[in-house]
Structures are given as C-alpha cells and as structure tokens.
Amino acid sequence: MLSSRLSSISLSLKNASRATPVRHLNIHEYQSKSLMDKYGINTQKWRLATSPEEAEKGAKELNAKELVVKSQIHAGGRGKGVFDNGFKGGVHLCKTANEAKDLTSKMLGHKLKTKQTTGDGKCTDIHHTLTSLGVLVNRVMIAESLDFSSANEKYFAIVMDRAAQGPVMVASPQGGMDIEQVAHDTPHLIYKENVDINTGVQPEQTKRLAEKLGFSKEKIPEAQEQMKRLYDLFINADATQVEINPLVEADGGKGIYCVDAKINFDDNAAWRQKEIFSWRDPAEEDPREVEASKFDLNYIGMDGDIGCMVNGAGLAMATMDIIKLEGGSPANFLDVGGGANAKQITEAFKIISSDPQVKVILVNIFGGIMKCDTIASGIVEALKQVSIKQPIVVRLAGTNVELGKQILAESKFNVTTASDLDEAARYSVKALSS
C-alpha cells in the first residue's frame, strides 16, 4: 500500500521536516478512479463487482480486448498476495467475461494476505508483518487493460510539504516501482516543483516536469493538462496526497493515463468533504482507531508494551520519546485532547487496556484548560467502570495538581503517581519487570 508515501517522499527531499502521526482517510482504488473521473483525469474504463455475476456483466460492458481483475483492499502488494483458499494473486489479467467471473469467485469472500496486512486482518502503515491472516475481499474492480511499455511508466505525486509551506509536485521518470527505492538509489531522478497555494500550479512548472519525465514533444501539452487536473483534485478535495504510480503514455496513441492512484485526505476537512468521507471503510481499519474516533480521541496503535494516555499531540510525542529514552517502548499514541471528560477518559482506558500488548499504562496530563482535579476524578470514575489489570502510572502537572494527586491517593485503586515525566517513564519501565 502507498499510504505512507507522504512521509517517505518528504524524507527523501533535502528540506523535509519530521512527519507526525496523523490519521488520514484511505479510500479504495475504484473510489480514487471515480474521483479522478469527476475531474476529467484519464483513467481506464472500469466497473465494480460484489459478486461473480456482476463481474461478468461489467466485463461484457467494458468490451475490452484484455481485462484486469483487481481485489479491492487497503493494502499494497496485492498482485503477489495469497488468499486463504490457496488462490495466488489479488490482481489478474484475463481475456473474457467468463474468466473475469471465475477469477472474481476465487477472490470474493476470501482473505487476501500481502506484505502489508497484519495479524488482525487489517491494513496498516505501522506494521509490515506477513501473517497467516489477511483482509477479507468484499469487492473487486474490473478494468480495461492498457498496453504500455515499462519505459513509459512515470511517477507523479502532489503532497503537502511543511518545509515548502504548501503543495509540492514530485515526479520521476522511473515509475512503476517503489519511489522510496528510487529516492535512495537515484535521487537525481526525482524532480520537484513547489506550488504557491495562492496562485496555483503554473504552466511553466508542469512543462518542466513533463519534459523531465521524458514525454514526447507532442504529448507534453496533454501531460501538462493531466497534472493541472490532478492539482485541481488535490486542492478541491482537501487531499494531503495524490500519488499516481504509474502515469503512462499508452501505446497506439491512446493518450496519457493514470493507471494506479493513492489519495489521502485531511481529516480536518471531513465537514466539507462529506461525500468523500462517507466512502470510509471501517472494516479495514484498526478497530481501536475506529472506536477512538467515535469519542473524539486521537489513537494510533504501535508495537510497544507501555500504553500512553496524554492530552495534547506535542505532549504525546514527548511522552513517547521519554519512554524510549528510559528503555521502554510505547504501545500507542492516544491524545484525549484539552477538554476531555470522564466519558472520554473511560473509553480511552477501555481502548488501551484491551490491547494484549499493553503491560503498563502511563497517564501524562498537563492541567491547563482541563484542571488536574477534574482529570483525577475522571480517572477514578473510569477505573470504577473498567477492570484494569495493568499497573497504572500517572503524572499530573498544572492547575490544581495537588488536589488531583490527593484524589488519586484517596482512591482505592492501585495508581502510582510521579512528580515529573522522567520519573513516570522510569516507573513505567520498571513496572514491566515487576
């Protein structure tokens, strides 16, 4: 899957800044194509199928010489994946509608395992482990197959870059392969154009990139137009990333096509991109993240064994850093926000404690808008409702901190309080071995 490309591409550029853990909406390939079609971007003709019969009907409607049948899951490496029924490959070429029907019957209702699926059958950019489980395939996309040579495969993306303080177009003539590998092996073949978000992409910028990508002289105007339309999509859809890999010049003078796309969106724009965000597929997300979002909690699962509950993204990052410095490993990023209530704290404890990897829970709260006594009361109320077996370490600082510590001390729960973050991290790491 290509959903980590924003940070990967940014890190390959000289002025990249450190990426922070932010959830982005992921959509399926067929949804990306639907969105690109809306903006007049050239894509293969396609049909969606949720049954073998629909696949057969769609293939007949496409009436193409060659078809590609692609399982739709939020993971990369589908072509080399293996289904739980032993069928190999989540992407196949075929010639007839009957073949498309047969291939679809072997994919639908079965779990596809790739290098980017996890043990719980979800897709993630944090865990890249191959397991015996996979992701259930509920739909496939049938599309016409385009003829193009590998020499015509280009890479094109638009990402938000902090160093550039706006959008950056990134392109390479070496498309059809991992852009991270290109950046590592041949960084001189990655080109970028910073875009002034106030004036938008300029013709001279798209022309420079089209020339560097090696498009023929007569195709450069078309390539420019496709780049401009992709930028329009990027801005109007509140995307954080639009990645086309590969962007190709099809054989036979058919034109320039976006063969495969990965599009991510800004979660903060959900209120004005309601149609796009209605495409969310919770079945393929970490269930803990889905549950956290219901209560306005920011949660990202990680590999460690110390669960973290913090108010504020910056404080959460600092907490995870200190845990690492003390020899521990954070199990999650969980930000309850500046105005969390007892209900949110209760749900946060439920989510953290449900993770079998978590052996200790560290609560690090700075009382500003939300006073420490309110937080302490919320923790006590939460512990009354949630049976937690893991040791709990709490560090409070800020408004009414002494009152907060008193509330925790007078409760009957086994909560260790710490005077500062360093001490809290040490206590948490020590609790792992006790």
Residue pairs with C-beta under 8 A, 6 or more apart in sequence:
1 74
1 75
1 76
1 77
1 116
1 123
1 125
1 262
2 76
2 243
2 245
2 262
3 24
3 26
3 74
3 125
3 262
3 264
4 125
5 157
5 159
5 179
5 241
5 243
5 262
6 19
6 159
6 160
6 240
6 241
6 264
7 19
8 179
8 180
8 183
9 157
9 159
9 170
9 179
9 183
10 16
10 17
10 19
10 159
10 161
10 162
10 163
11 19
12 179
12 180
12 183
12 184
12 187
12 190
13 161
13 163
13 168
13 170
13 190
13 192
15 161
15 163
15 164
16 161
16 162
16 163
17 161
17 162
17 163
20 313
20 317
21 300
21 333
22 267
23 267
23 289
23 293
23 298
23 300
24 240
24 241
24 264
24 265
24 266
24 267
25 264
25 265
25 267
25 270
25 276
25 277
25 279
25 280
26 74
26 123
26 264
26 280
26 281
26 284
26 285
27 35
27 263
27 265
27 276
27 279
27 280
27 281
28 72
28 73
28 74
28 139
28 141
28 279
28 281
29 70
29 72
29 141
29 260
29 261
30 46
30 48
30 72
30 139
30 141
31 279
32 261
32 262
32 263
33 43
33 44
33 46
33 141
33 143
33 261
35 233
35 237
35 263
35 276
36 43
36 230
36 233
36 258
36 261
37 43
38 233
39 229
39 230
39 232
39 233
39 236
40 229
41 226
41 229
41 230
41 233
41 258
42 226
42 255
42 256
42 257
42 258
43 257
43 258
43 259
43 261
44 68
44 143
44 144
44 145
44 146
44 257
44 259
45 62
45 64
45 143
45 144
46 62
46 141
46 142
46 143
46 144
47 54
47 55
47 57
47 58
47 59
47 61
47 62
47 141
47 142
47 143
48 54
48 58
48 72
48 139
48 140
48 141
48 142
49 55
49 57
49 58
49 104
49 139
49 140
49 141
49 142
50 108
50 138
50 139
51 104
51 108
52 101
52 102
52 104
52 105
52 108
53 101
55 69
55 97
55 100
55 101
55 103
55 104
55 140
55 142
56 97
56 98
56 100
56 101
56 104
57 97
58 100
58 142
59 67
59 96
59 97
59 100
59 101
59 142
60 97
62 142
62 143
62 144
64 144
64 145
65 95
65 145
66 93
66 94
66 95
66 144
66 145
67 93
67 94
67 95
67 99
67 100
67 142
67 143
67 144
67 145
68 91
68 92
68 93
68 94
68 142
68 143
68 144
68 145
69 91
69 92
69 93
69 94
69 100
69 103
69 104
69 107
69 140
69 141
69 142
70 78
70 90
70 91
70 140
70 141
70 142
70 143
71 78
71 81
71 90
71 91
71 107
71 112
71 137
71 140
72 137
72 138
72 139
72 140
72 141
73 90
73 112
73 114
73 117
73 123
73 135
73 137
73 284
74 123
74 135
74 281
74 284
74 285
75 81
75 112
75 114
75 116
75 117
75 123
75 135
76 114
76 115
76 116
77 114
77 115
77 116
78 89
78 90
78 91
78 112
78 114
79 89
79 90
79 91
80 89
80 114
80 115
81 88
81 89
81 90
81 112
81 113
81 114
81 117
81 134
82 88
82 89
82 112
82 113
82 134
83 90
83 106
83 107
83 110
83 111
83 112
83 113
83 134
83 137
84 110
84 111
84 113
84 133
84 134
85 106
85 110
87 106
87 107
87 110
90 107
90 112
90 114
90 137
92 103
93 145
94 100
94 103
100 142
104 140
104 142
107 137
107 140
108 137
108 138
108 139
108 140
109 136
109 137
109 138
110 136
110 137
111 121
111 133
111 134
111 135
111 136
111 137
112 134
112 135
112 137
113 130
113 131
113 132
113 133
113 134
113 135
114 130
114 134
114 135
115 128
115 130
116 123
116 124
116 125
116 128
117 123
117 130
117 131
117 133
117 134
117 135
118 124
118 127
118 129
118 131
118 133
119 127
119 129
119 131
119 133
120 133
120 286
120 287
121 133
121 134
121 135
121 136
122 135
122 284
122 285
122 286
122 287
123 135
123 284
123 285
124 286
124 301
126 300
126 301
126 302
126 303
127 303
135 284
136 283
138 283
146 248
146 250
146 251
146 254
146 257
146 259
147 250
147 251
147 252
148 248
148 249
148 250
148 251
148 257
148 259
149 251
150 176
152 248
152 249
152 250
152 251
153 174
153 175
153 176
153 246
153 247
153 248
154 171
154 172
154 173
154 175
154 213
154 214
154 215
154 246
154 247
154 248
155 170
155 171
155 172
155 173
155 174
155 175
155 176
155 179
155 182
155 244
155 245
155 246
155 247
156 169
156 170
156 171
156 175
156 209
156 213
156 227
156 230
156 243
156 244
156 245
156 247
157 169
157 170
157 171
157 179
157 241
157 242
157 243
157 244
157 245
158 167
158 168
158 169
158 170
158 195
158 230
158 231
158 234
158 239
158 241
158 242
158 243
159 167
159 168
159 170
159 240
159 241
159 242
159 243
160 166
160 167
160 168
160 240
160 241
161 167
161 168
161 194
164 194
166 194
166 195
166 196
166 197
167 194
167 195
167 197
167 231
167 234
167 235
168 192
168 193
168 194
168 195
169 192
169 193
169 195
169 201
169 205
169 206
169 209
169 227
169 231
170 179
170 190
170 191
170 192
171 190
171 191
171 192
171 209
171 212
171 213
172 179
172 182
172 189
172 190
172 191
172 213
173 189
173 212
173 213
173 214
174 182
174 186
174 189
175 245
175 246
175 247
175 248
176 245
176 246
179 190
179 245
182 189
182 190
183 190
191 208
191 209
191 212
193 201
193 205
193 206
193 208
193 209
195 201
195 205
195 231
197 235
200 231
200 235
201 227
201 228
201 231
203 224
206 223
206 224
206 227
206 228
207 220
207 224
209 223
209 227
210 219
210 220
210 223
210 224
210 227
211 220
213 223
213 247
215 223
215 249
215 256
216 249
219 249
219 255
219 256
222 255
222 256
223 247
223 256
226 247
226 256
226 258
230 242
230 244
230 258
233 239
233 242
233 263
234 242
237 263
237 265
237 273
237 276
238 265
238 266
238 268
238 269
238 272
238 273
239 263
239 264
239 265
239 266
240 264
240 265
240 266
241 262
241 263
241 264
242 261
242 262
242 263
243 261
243 262
243 263
244 258
244 259
244 260
244 261
245 260
245 262
246 259
246 260
247 256
247 257
247 258
247 259
248 256
248 257
248 259
249 255
249 256
250 256
250 257
265 273
265 276
265 277
270 277
282 290
286 301
288 299
288 301
288 332
288 351
288 354
288 355
289 299
289 300
289 301
291 347
291 350
291 351
292 298
292 299
292 334
292 347
292 348
292 351
293 299
294 347
295 343
295 344
295 347
295 348
296 337
296 344
297 334
297 335
297 336
297 337
297 344
297 347
297 348
297 351
298 313
298 333
298 334
298 335
298 337
299 332
299 333
299 334
299 335
299 351
300 332
300 333
300 334
301 331
301 332
301 355
302 329
302 330
302 331
302 332
302 333
303 329
303 331
303 357
304 323
304 328
304 329
304 330
304 331
304 332
304 357
305 328
305 329
305 331
305 357
305 358
305 359
305 360
305 432
306 323
306 328
306 329
306 330
306 331
306 358
306 359
306 360
306 361
306 362
306 428
306 429
306 432
307 330
307 331
307 332
307 334
307 352
307 353
307 355
307 358
307 360
307 361
307 362
307 390
308 316
308 319
308 320
308 323
308 330
308 331
308 332
308 333
308 334
308 352
308 361
308 362
308 364
309 334
309 336
309 345
309 348
309 349
309 352
309 361
309 362
309 363
309 364
309 365
310 316
310 319
310 334
310 335
310 336
310 363
310 364
310 365
311 335
311 336
311 337
311 338
311 340
311 365
311 366
311 370
311 375
312 335
312 337
312 338
312 366
313 335
315 364
315 366
316 333
316 334
316 335
317 333
318 421
319 330
319 362
319 364
319 421
319 425
320 330
320 333
322 421
322 422
322 425
323 329
323 330
323 362
323 425
323 428
323 429
324 330
325 425
326 422
326 425
326 426
326 428
326 429
327 429
328 425
328 428
328 429
328 432
331 352
331 355
331 357
331 358
332 352
332 355
332 358
334 348
334 351
334 352
336 344
336 345
336 348
337 344
338 368
338 369
338 370
339 369
339 370
340 348
340 370
340 375
340 378
341 378
342 377
342 378
342 381
342 382
344 378
345 375
345 378
345 379
345 381
345 382
346 378
346 381
346 382
346 385
346 386
348 382
349 361
349 382
349 383
349 386
349 388
350 386
352 358
352 361
353 361
353 386
353 388
353 389
353 390
358 390
359 390
359 391
359 431
359 432
360 390
360 391
360 392
360 393
360 428
360 429
360 431
360 432
361 388
361 390
361 391
361 392
361 393
362 393
362 394
362 395
362 424
362 425
362 428
363 379
363 392
363 393
363 394
363 395
364 394
364 395
364 421
364 424
365 372
365 375
365 394
365 395
365 396
365 397
365 398
366 397
366 398
367 373
367 374
367 375
367 396
367 397
367 398
367 399
367 400
367 401
367 404
368 398
368 399
371 398
371 399
371 400
371 404
372 396
372 397
372 398
372 399
372 400
372 401
372 403
372 404
372 405
373 400
373 403
373 404
373 407
374 400
375 396
375 404
376 394
376 396
376 403
376 404
376 405
376 407
376 408
377 407
379 394
379 408
379 415
380 407
380 408
380 411
380 413
383 392
383 411
383 413
383 415
391 414
391 416
391 428
391 431
391 434
392 413
392 414
392 415
392 416
393 415
393 416
393 417
393 418
393 424
393 427
393 428
393 431
394 408
394 415
394 416
394 417
394 418
394 424
395 417
395 418
395 419
395 420
395 421
395 423
395 424
396 404
396 405
396 408
396 417
397 420
405 417
408 415
408 417
409 417
416 427
416 431
418 424
418 427
